[in-house]
Each structure stands twice: as structure tokens, then as C-alpha cells.
Amino acid sequence: MSLLSLSTLFLVMVAGFWLFAMWRVVASDHGVAQACFVAGYFPLAIVVRLGRTFDAMAPVWAPFLYPYAWVGLAAVFWAASQIRLTRHGLLIRETPRRMGALYLAALLLHLGVLLAMPLSQGRILSLYLMVPPAMVLLTMLLYFPLCWLMGRQAEGRIDWLPLVLLTLLVPLGWFKLCALTVPALLNYG
């Protein structure tokens, strides 16, 4: 596999995640989830504009290059109105389960990045910013177990123990795996 085809594969993964997130939001037919998705674009575009003042088009293309950040910001807005903390875990109100699982996966991704930052001396932040395909795959690795867990509960509740394990173990394991594989992929070319 050449470097060009590998780059194309990574670009298709990022674009595929963006399309999947868009499809999940539209298919949910949930007004709050849709409004949060649209609203998530603007803070990301503003931050990119402030960080890249020399590139006038960066606020337009950057949210599409970092769809996990876009979905993460949308998830913060969504969580403010749709998640209720209970003694037994998180209770997701009025949101279709698969849509809630996508937003919750994005929240867990970002929480895992924040919690793992002190342990990695900044390498996790570098991975977050420089390797979007890895973050897209991690979000999907979190999404599928969350769909399964939410499907088992009648009221859309997730217990604390699986939530904490998914937040801590999956991102840390994924970051360790990426720390080993990304240099190998970069040396491949």
C-alpha cells in the first residue's frame, strides 16, 4: 500500500465519520440533537479562527477535518439539556438511543483525553490534533459499546461502572496503541 493510498484511506475515514454523524443527527429526528449539532460548529470555527489568524478559510475547513471535535462540542450542548445524573448512573432523557450514544461517545472521548493528558506529557494532545483518523476510530470504539449498553436498559440509563471503565481504559489503551503504530506508519512512507 503506497503512502498516497494510505492517506486517502485516512481521509475517507474522517469524511465517513462526519457523514455518519450527520446521518445519525438527521435520522434521529430530534430537534435538540440537531440544534446542538449545528451549534457545535460555531465555537470550533471561532477557536480555529483565533488560532489561525493568517488563514481566512480555516474556520470553514477545520471543523470538517476535526469532526470529532465538532461532535464533542455539540455533545456538550446536548448534555446540558438531556443528561441527568442519578445515583445509579447517567439517565438520558428524550433522545433516541443511538443519537445519545454518539454524543456520549464524543463526551467520553474528550473526557478521556483530558484525564490522560497529565500521564502522557502532552503526547495525547498531539495525537488528538495531528491524527484525526485515530480519534475518529476511538469515537466509534466508544460508540458501539454505548449503543449496546443503552439497548439493554429500558429507560436509557448507563451505570457508573461501565461508564468509568469506558472513559478511562479505552482511551488510555487506544493512546498506547497509537503511540506504537503512528511512528511505524510515518516511517512506512
Helices and strands as residue ranges (DSSP letters): H 3-28, H 31-51, H 58-65, H 67-82, E 83-85, E 89-92, H 97-120, H 123-130, H 132-152, E 157-159, H 160-188
